[in-house]
Structures are given as C-alpha cells and as structure tokens.
Amino acid sequence: MAEHDHKPSEQVPVSGVYRVDHNSHRDSHEVTLLEGEIFPTCAVCEDRVRFVLKHRASSIHQDKDFPRR
C-alpha cells in the first residue's frame, strides 16, 4: 500500500489505524479514526499535522458474530 497523507478538515476515507506526523513538536504516534469523521487539527501545530493510514480496521458492529443489541 502506497502511503498517502491526509490533512486536517479532510474526511476520513476508511476506518483504521493512522500514523500522526506532527510538525516537529512531538514524535509520530498512532490513532484510530473512523470512516466519515474529519481529520482534526493539532492544538500545537494546527493544520501542519498529517495522517497516514497504517492499516484498515472495521467496526466490531460490522462483524456478523458481534451484532448490536
């Protein structure tokens, strides 16, 4: 999978674990984002933060063995 970075205010295209790359004020880290959410701005580096999908992850509610109750 080729890496493609996403910017704040874009819509999250797929649910999964994303690497967050800040503008030098902290090390990269991973977060979980859900499809349809909006990539957020950083409180420190604002819109210079970037997000890269590391791997897709589906909601447990999409799995037939774990129906919503």
C-alpha positions in Angstrom: 0.0 0.0 0.0 1.5 3.3 -1.0 1.5 5.9 1.7 -0.8 8.9 1.2 -1.0 11.6 3.7 -4.3 13.3 4.8 -4.7 16.8 6.1 -7.0 18.3 8.7 -10.5 19.1 7.6 -10.5 16.2 5.1 -13.0 13.4 5.6 -11.5 10.1 6.8 -11.9 7.7 3.8 -11.6 4.4 5.7 -11.7 3.3 9.3 -8.3 2.2 10.6 -5.1 3.0 12.5 -3.4 6.1 11.2 0.1 7.4 12.0 0.0 11.0 13.0 3.0 13.1 11.9 3.3 16.4 13.8 5.3 19.5 12.7 8.4 18.8 14.9 6.8 19.4 18.4 6.3 15.7 19.2 7.1 12.2 17.9 4.8 10.4 15.5 2.1 8.2 17.1 -0.8 6.1 16.1 -4.6 6.8 16.5 -7.8 5.1 15.5 -10.1 7.1 13.2 -13.5 6.0 11.8 -14.7 6.4 8.2 -16.7 9.6 7.8 -15.0 11.5 10.7 -13.0 14.6 9.9 -9.2 14.6 10.4 -8.6 17.1 13.2 -6.2 19.9 13.6 -3.5 19.7 16.3 -3.7 22.1 19.2 0.0 22.9 18.7 1.0 22.5 15.0 -2.6 23.2 13.8 -3.1 22.3 10.2 0.5 21.2 9.6 -0.3 17.8 11.1 -0.6 14.9 8.7 -2.3 11.4 8.9 -1.1 8.2 7.1 -3.2 5.0 7.1 -1.2 2.2 8.5 -3.9 -0.5 8.3 -7.6 -0.7 7.9 -9.8 -1.8 10.7 -13.6 -2.4 10.6 -16.0 -1.8 13.4 -16.9 -4.8 15.5 -20.5 -4.0 14.7 -19.8 -4.9 11.1 -18.8 -8.4 12.1 -21.7 -10.9 12.0 -20.6 -12.6 15.2 -21.0 -9.4 17.2 -24.4 -7.9 16.4 -25.6 -4.8 18.2 -28.0 -5.4 21.0 
